[in-house]
Amino acid sequence: MSSQNNNAELKLDGKSYSLPVIEGTEGERAFDISALRAQTGHITMDDGYGNTGSCLSKITFIDGETGILRYRGIPIEELAEKSTFVEVAHLLIMGRLPIRAELRRFSVVLTRYEMLHEDMKFHFEGFPATAHPMAMLSSMINAASCFYPELLEPESDDFEIEAARLLSQVRTIAAFSYRKSRGLPIIYPKPSYKYTANFLHMMFSEPYQDYELNPEVVRALDLIFLLHADHEQNCSTATVRMVASSKANLFASSAAGVCALWGPLHGGANQAVLEMLNEIHKAGDDGSRFVAAAKDKKSGKRLMGFGHRIYRNYDPRAKIIKKACDDLLAKLKRSDPLLDIAKHLEQVALSDPYFVERKLYPNVDFYSGIIMRAIGIPLEMFTVIFAIGRMPGWIANYREVNEDPNSRIYRPRQIYMGATQNPYVPIDERS
Ligand code: ACO
C-alpha cells in the first residue's frame, strides 16, 4: 500500500541520518521514524498527535483540505445516495461492497444475533434511572463478552459472525438502555425488520402497540448511521486500535471506543450542539452572544458543531446532513426553530474573520441533532446513535490491527517534566 521512493535527511549533533519517506496511495507522505530513537537517542514530540501517523490503513481516506471522505475508495456522497448502513458496514469490515448472496448472509447473521442473552437484562436493572445511556452502552458491550466466552479469544474463526454479532447487539443494547433510562418496558427485536427499522421499533414500540414505521424516518436515521460509519484515526477509533493492540477482545476494544466517543469534543458534540441551540432559542437572541463567547478564549466556550482537527473545509458529511435535514422536515411537513437558528449561526460564523481565518466550518454534528429531534430521539441518546453508526469503523480498525502480522502493542513515549531524583522522607520527618 505504500512505496518508499526517497529518503529525508536529518542532521543532528554533526551527524546525518536518513529517514525513509513513506507515501500512501493518495500521495500522503510521512517520515518513517521507527528507527529514530535507536539511531539518535531522540524521540518526537507531537502534542495531540496532529502530525503523527499511528498506522498504515486501507479503510478510510480523508482529505481535510478539500473536504473529501471515502470509505474503501468510494466517495461518501455516492454511498449516502445509493447505499444503506448495513451494506456500508460490510464494505468497511469485509473490505468490499457485498454481492447479493453476501448481503443476504450478513443480514441473516445480524438477525440471528439481535437478541441479548436473557440474563443481560439483570445487568440493566443495576443502573440508576438517571444513568446516561452512553455509560450503560459501554458497560453492557463489555458485559456481553462475558456471555459469549468464545469472544475472549482475540481472533475467532469467523470474524464476520463476531462482527455481525456486535453490530446487531449494540443496537439492542442501545434501545434497552434508553427504555431502562425512561423506566419503560423493554421491547424485543423483530426478526422481520431490517437493521434501522428494528432499532426504531425497539426504541418506540409499546408492548400493546407497534411503532408506526415511516420510510422517510427510517431512511434518515439509516443515513445518519451510514455517515458516521468511519472517520479514520479519530479519538475513539485510535482508542479502539490502542486497546486492540494489547490483544483485548473485540467487545472490550469497542467498549473503550464508546467511552472515548462520549466526550463533548468528540461524539458528545451532537448533544452539546442541541443544548446550545436550545439555549439560544430560549434566550430569544440571534446567537451572536454565543459566537462572541466562542471567540473569547477566556470564556472556555466553543461553537459546538464547528471546527475539526482534519477538515479545513466544509465537512462533506455536514453538507449531506444539512440537505437531509431540510428534506426530512419538508416530508414530515414540520418546521423547527432550531434549524433556523443553526442556519443563521452558520451564516454568522462563516462570515466572521475569527472562523474564516481558522478555517472552522460546520462538522457532522452541527445538523445531525435536528434530524434526530425530528425523529423523536431524545437528547441523551444522540451520542449513542453516533456510537451505533461508528461501530463498523471500530470493527474494521480492530480487524486491521489483529490481522497485521507486524502489529505491536501501542506504546507512546513521553518527555518527563517532573521532579528529578528525590530521596524518600520518612513520615515523621516530612514538613
Ligand atoms: N469554536 C471556537 N473556536 C474554535 C473552535 C470552535 N468550535 N474550534 C477550534 N477553535 C479555535 C481554537 O481555539 C484554535 O484557536 P487559536 O488558533 O486561536 O488557538 C483554532 O480554532 C484552531 O483549533 P484546532 O487546532 O483546529 O482545534 P483542535 O484540532 O484542537 O480541535 C475540535 C478540534 C475539538 C473539533 C474543535 O474544533 C472543537 O472543540 N469543536 C467544537 C466541538 C465539536 O464540534 N466537536 C465535534 C468534532 S467532529 C467529531 O468528533 C465527530
Residues whose N, C-alpha, C, O or C-beta is under 5 A from the ligand:
A	BS01	ACO	P264 L265 H266 G267 A269 A294 K301 R302 L303 M304 G305 F306 G307 H308 R309 R358 N363
